[in-house]
Amino acid sequence: MKILMINKFLHPNGGSETYIFKLGEVLKARGHEVQYFGMEHEGRCVGNAVNAYTSDMDFHGGGRLSKLTYPIKTIYSSEARKKIRIVLEDFEPDVCHLNNFNYQLTPSIILEIKKWERETKHKVRIVATAHDYQLICPNHQLNNPNTHENCEKCLGGSYINCIKGKCIHGSTAKSIIGTLEASFWKAKGVYKHIDIIICCSNFLKTKMDTNPVFAGKTVAIHNFTERTVWREVEKEDYCLYFGRYSEEKGVKVLIEACKKLPEIKFIFAGSGPFEEDVNKVHNITNVGFKTGSELDDLIRKARFSICPSVVHENCPFSVMESQERGTPVVGAKVGGVPELIEDGVNGRLFESGNVDALAELIRELWHNPELVNFYREHCRNLNRDDLKKYGMKLEKLYAGYMG
């Protein structure tokens, strides 16, 4: 099969980019042709044969004229339609796999894919991986960042709630644009052209299914894990948090829990807006952002790690990466996290946002190492998809929808 992987960023930027790069690799290894479409960028590391990409859109920079035209370009992009048409005509894909495309590429690319299909009579199926809630929530988090409360007011398609809550960066103007974008494409009915939507958690699937356009097209498949060698290591005396130091990740909650446990050592590996707050707590050692063998070592040697998110996480890699390395996780009971952690079997769950409940669980595990060992052994038996197995599942989905 010929697969066109579509994502706004074609350089290392986050989870969705890791996803498309790794998935592309395994699909190529299985004999398929894979090309990519998205924005041009100096760090772009994948592409297509005709080098057709849209202009890089930096919402945080650019000149005055660019900022004035961005509101229009985030809703509809004639440039994206023209550029993807060039790729479609050259590559003639059997599958177009959408990932993160709203605002920069815009759903207008879907219209062009269908137009090309009609004109050429070349059958193409549109598959989308929902990495977040973008298709049902304008700020893509099901959360109001101003009240810090999880919110589902837009699930019925009444996107005006985004403006009322100033849900996009606390800005009325940006929230109006987000509302217009969601409302415009709802009215156009563009998403009916998506043949299947891959959801990385059952929780996300249930939310997507509240939209009758998506119901019946969704399938839940947890993200893949990269298999690592299970090896016995001597655990060291610290609890680990790794990830972004931000409000939505629950770092503020974890910091307050750490203050209640002065006898326990915590290591934080990451960066973000709460870095100063992290550095002020005497029993937290901030080692900064880590990757590769350094992060691997930190995860393996931790007694357990903590996933304190306050937003509806779906399938956090931090949880799976910990379990894969024999480190149990204390996780917030929110979103798809409970799908990865069986409470009392391979880790523990606590009420999201509850500082006292989190502190109590950490204290319990810290003073009962036999419990941690019990959870650790059960992490060994988790049957998660590795990259190859995940690629085979998608291969079947592609083929099943080829008609």
C-alpha positions in Angstrom: 0.0 0.0 0.0 0.9 3.6 -0.4 0.4 5.6 2.8 0.5 9.4 3.0 1.2 10.3 6.7 -0.2 13.8 7.4 0.8 15.9 10.4 1.3 19.6 10.8 4.8 19.2 12.2 7.4 17.1 10.3 10.2 17.7 12.8 10.6 16.3 16.4 8.1 18.3 18.5 6.0 16.0 20.6 4.2 12.7 21.0 2.3 12.8 17.7 5.6 13.4 15.8 7.2 10.4 17.6 4.1 8.4 16.6 4.3 9.2 12.9 8.0 8.7 12.6 8.0 5.3 14.4 4.9 4.1 12.6 6.3 5.2 9.2 9.4 3.2 9.9 7.6 0.0 10.8 5.2 0.3 7.8 8.2 0.8 5.4 9.9 -2.3 7.0 6.8 -4.3 6.2 7.0 -3.3 2.5 4.7 -0.3 2.3 5.5 3.0 0.7 5.2 5.9 3.1 5.5 9.6 2.4 4.7 12.7 4.6 2.8 15.9 4.2 2.9 18.9 6.6 4.6 22.2 7.2 8.1 23.1 6.0 10.6 23.7 8.8 14.3 23.9 9.1 14.2 20.8 11.3 12.0 18.7 9.0 13.3 15.1 8.9 10.7 13.4 6.8 8.9 14.4 3.6 7.6 13.5 0.1 9.1 13.0 -3.3 8.0 16.4 -4.7 9.0 18.5 -1.7 5.6 20.0 -1.4 4.8 21.5 2.0 2.9 24.4 3.5 4.6 27.5 4.8 5.7 27.3 8.5 3.2 29.1 10.7 4.5 30.4 13.9 1.6 31.7 16.0 4.0 33.1 18.6 6.1 35.1 16.2 5.9 36.5 12.6 5.3 40.0 11.3 2.3 42.2 11.8 0.7 41.3 8.5 1.1 37.6 9.3 -0.6 37.9 12.6 -3.5 39.7 10.9 -4.0 36.9 8.4 -3.5 34.0 10.8 -7.2 34.0 12.0 -8.3 33.2 8.4 -5.5 30.8 7.7 -6.2 28.7 10.8 -9.8 28.0 9.6 -9.2 27.4 5.9 -6.0 27.0 3.9 -5.9 27.3 0.1 -2.2 26.8 0.2 -2.6 23.4 2.0 -5.1 22.3 -0.6 -2.7 23.3 -3.5 0.3 21.6 -1.9 -1.3 18.4 -0.9 -2.8 18.1 -4.4 0.7 18.1 -5.8 1.6 15.2 -3.5 -1.6 13.3 -4.3 -1.0 13.5 -8.0 2.6 12.3 -7.7 2.3 9.7 -5.0 -1.3 8.4 -5.6 -1.7 7.1 -2.0 -4.2 4.4 -1.1 -4.4 5.7 2.5 -4.2 9.2 3.9 -3.5 9.0 7.6 -4.4 12.2 9.4 -2.8 13.1 12.7 -2.6 16.7 14.1 -3.8 18.9 11.3 -6.2 21.6 12.7 -5.2 25.3 12.6 -2.0 24.9 10.6 -3.0 22.5 7.8 -6.8 22.9 8.4 -9.5 20.3 7.5 -9.5 21.9 4.0 -7.0 19.2 3.0 -9.8 16.6 3.5 -11.9 18.4 0.9 -8.9 18.3 -1.5 -8.3 14.6 -0.9 -12.0 13.8 -1.7 -11.9 16.1 -4.8 -8.8 14.3 -6.1 -10.5 10.9 -5.5 -13.6 12.0 -7.4 -11.6 13.3 -10.4 -9.1 10.5 -10.7 -11.4 7.6 -9.6 -8.5 6.4 -7.5 -9.9 4.9 -4.3 -8.3 6.5 -1.2 -9.3 6.0 2.4 -8.9 8.6 5.1 -7.8 7.3 8.5 -7.3 9.6 11.5 -5.5 9.1 14.8 -7.0 11.2 17.5 -4.1 12.2 19.7 -6.4 14.5 21.8 -9.9 15.9 21.8 -9.4 18.4 19.0 -12.3 17.1 16.8 -14.8 17.6 19.7 -13.3 20.4 21.8 -11.9 23.6 20.4 -9.1 23.8 23.0 -8.4 20.0 22.5 -8.1 19.2 26.3 -11.7 19.0 27.6 -10.5 21.4 30.2 -11.0 25.0 31.0 -7.5 26.4 31.7 -8.9 29.4 33.6 -10.9 27.4 36.2 -8.6 24.4 35.9 -11.7 22.2 35.7 -12.4 19.4 33.3 -15.2 20.4 31.1 -17.5 18.7 28.5 -19.7 21.5 27.6 -18.8 21.5 23.9 -19.4 17.7 23.4 -22.9 18.4 22.1 -21.5 20.7 19.4 -22.3 23.9 21.1 -18.9 25.5 20.7 -20.0 28.9 21.9 -19.0 27.6 25.4 -15.4 27.9 24.3 -15.9 31.7 24.0 -17.8 31.9 27.3 -15.0 30.2 29.1 -12.1 31.8 27.2 -10.9 28.3 26.9 -8.0 28.9 24.4 -5.1 30.5 26.3 -7.5 32.5 28.4 -8.1 34.8 25.3 -11.5 35.9 24.1 -10.0 36.6 20.6 -8.3 33.2 20.3 -11.4 31.4 21.7 -13.6 33.1 19.1 -11.2 31.8 16.3 -11.3 28.3 17.8 -15.1 28.4 18.0 -15.4 29.7 14.4 -13.1 27.0 13.2 -15.0 24.2 14.9 -18.4 25.6 13.9 -17.4 26.2 10.2 -16.2 22.6 9.7 -19.2 21.2 11.5 -21.5 23.1 9.2 -19.5 21.9 6.2 -19.7 18.3 7.3 -16.1 17.7 6.4 -15.5 15.0 9.1 -18.0 12.7 7.6 -15.3 11.9 5.0 -13.1 10.3 7.6 -13.5 6.5 7.3 -12.0 5.4 10.6 -10.7 7.2 13.8 -8.1 5.5 15.9 -8.5 6.5 19.6 -5.6 5.9 21.9 -7.9 5.1 24.9 -11.4 3.7 25.5 -12.1 6.9 27.4 -11.3 9.0 24.3 -13.5 6.7 22.2 -16.5 7.2 24.4 -16.1 11.0 24.1 -15.6 10.8 20.4 -18.7 8.6 20.1 -20.9 11.4 21.6 -20.7 13.0 18.1 -23.0 11.0 15.8 -20.7 11.7 12.8 -17.9 9.7 14.6 -19.9 7.0 16.3 -19.5 3.8 14.5 -16.1 4.9 13.0 -14.0 4.8 16.1 -11.7 2.1 17.4 -9.7 2.1 20.6 -6.0 1.0 20.3 -3.6 1.9 23.0 -0.3 3.5 21.9 2.6 1.2 21.2 5.5 0.8 23.6 9.1 0.3 22.5 10.2 -3.0 24.0 13.1 -2.8 26.4 15.1 -5.5 28.0 13.7 -6.4 31.5 16.6 -6.4 33.8 17.0 -6.6 37.6 18.3 -3.3 39.1 18.8 -2.2 42.6 16.1 0.3 43.4 17.3 3.6 44.9 15.6 5.8 47.4 13.6 8.3 45.4 10.3 8.7 43.7 10.3 10.0 40.1 8.3 12.5 38.1 9.3 13.0 34.5 7.6 15.2 32.0 6.5 18.8 31.6 6.3 21.1 34.7 2.9 22.5 33.9 -0.5 22.9 35.4 -2.3 20.4 33.3 0.2 17.7 34.1 -0.6 18.0 37.8 2.8 19.3 38.8 1.3 21.8 41.2 -0.6 19.0 43.0 2.5 16.9 43.2 4.6 19.8 44.6 2.1 20.3 47.4 2.2 16.5 48.1 6.0 16.6 48.2 5.9 19.3 50.9 3.8 17.0 53.1 6.5 14.3 52.8 9.8 15.9 53.9 11.3 12.5 54.7 10.9 11.3 51.1 13.3 12.2 48.2 11.8 13.1 44.9 13.5 13.5 41.6 11.9 15.6 38.9 13.2 15.2 35.3 11.7 17.8 32.9 11.1 21.5 32.4 8.3 24.0 32.1 6.6 27.0 33.7 6.6 25.6 37.2 10.4 25.1 37.3 10.9 27.8 39.9 8.3 26.3 42.2 9.9 22.9 41.8 13.3 24.3 42.7 12.0 25.8 46.0 11.0 22.5 47.5 13.9 21.1 49.6 13.2 17.4 49.1 12.9 17.7 45.3 16.0 17.4 43.1 15.4 18.9 39.7 17.7 17.2 37.2 16.2 18.9 34.1 15.0 17.4 30.9 16.4 14.0 30.2 16.3 11.6 27.3 17.9 8.3 26.2 20.0 6.3 28.6 19.9 8.9 31.3 16.1 8.9 31.5 16.1 5.1 31.1 18.4 4.8 34.1 16.3 7.2 36.2 13.1 5.3 35.5 14.6 1.9 36.2 16.1 2.8 39.6 13.1 4.8 41.0 11.0 3.0 43.6 8.0 4.2 41.6 7.0 7.0 39.4 4.1 9.4 39.6 1.6 10.6 36.9 -0.4 13.3 38.7 -2.3 14.7 35.7 -5.4 16.9 36.3 -6.6 16.8 32.6 -8.0 13.8 30.8 -4.8 12.2 29.7 -5.5 9.4 27.3 -2.5 7.0 27.0 0.5 8.8 28.6 3.8 7.3 27.5 5.3 8.1 30.9 3.1 5.4 32.5 3.9 2.8 29.9 7.6 3.6 29.8 7.7 3.2 33.6 5.9 -0.1 33.7 7.9 -1.4 30.8 11.1 -0.8 32.9 9.7 -2.5 36.0 8.7 0.7 37.8 5.2 0.9 39.1 3.2 4.1 38.8 1.0 6.1 41.2 -1.5 7.6 38.7 -4.4 10.1 38.7 -7.8 8.5 38.2 -8.5 10.6 35.1 -9.1 10.0 31.4 -7.5 6.9 30.1 -4.9 6.5 32.9 -7.0 3.8 34.8 -6.9 1.7 31.6 -3.1 1.4 32.1 -2.9 1.0 35.9 -4.9 -1.7 37.6 -5.2 -0.3 41.1 -3.6 -2.5 43.8 -2.2 -4.9 41.1 0.5 -3.1 39.1 0.3 0.3 40.7 -2.1 2.7 42.5 -4.7 5.2 41.5 -5.8 8.4 43.4 -8.5 11.0 42.9 -7.1 13.5 40.4 -6.2 16.8 42.1 -6.5 15.5 45.6 -3.2 16.4 47.3 -3.9 14.6 50.5 -4.8 11.3 48.7 -1.7 11.5 46.6 0.5 12.2 49.6 -1.0 9.3 51.5 -0.5 6.8 48.7 3.2 7.9 48.3 3.7 7.5 52.0 2.1 4.1 52.0 4.3 2.8 49.1 7.5 4.4 50.5 7.2 2.6 53.8 6.0 -0.7 52.3 8.7 -1.8 49.7 7.1 -5.3 49.6 4.0 -3.7 48.0 6.2 -2.0 45.4 7.9 -5.3 44.6 4.5 -6.9 44.2 3.3 -4.2 41.8 6.7 -4.4 40.0 6.2 -8.1 39.3 2.8 -7.5 37.8 4.3 -4.9 35.5 6.3 -7.8 34.0 3.1 -9.5 32.7 1.5 -6.5 30.9 0.7 -7.4 27.3 1.1 -4.1 25.5 1.6 -3.7 21.7 5.1 -3.1 20.6 5.7 -1.1 17.5 5.6 -4.1 15.2 2.4 -5.5 16.6 0.8 -2.0 16.5 1.9 -1.6 12.9 0.2 -4.9 12.0 -3.0 -3.8 13.6 -3.0 -0.6 11.5 -2.1 -2.5 8.4 -5.3 -4.6 8.9 -7.3 -1.4 9.4 -5.9 0.1 6.3 -6.6 -3.0 4.3 -10.1 -3.5 5.8 -11.1 -0.1 4.6 -9.6 -0.3 1.2 -12.8 -1.8 -0.2 
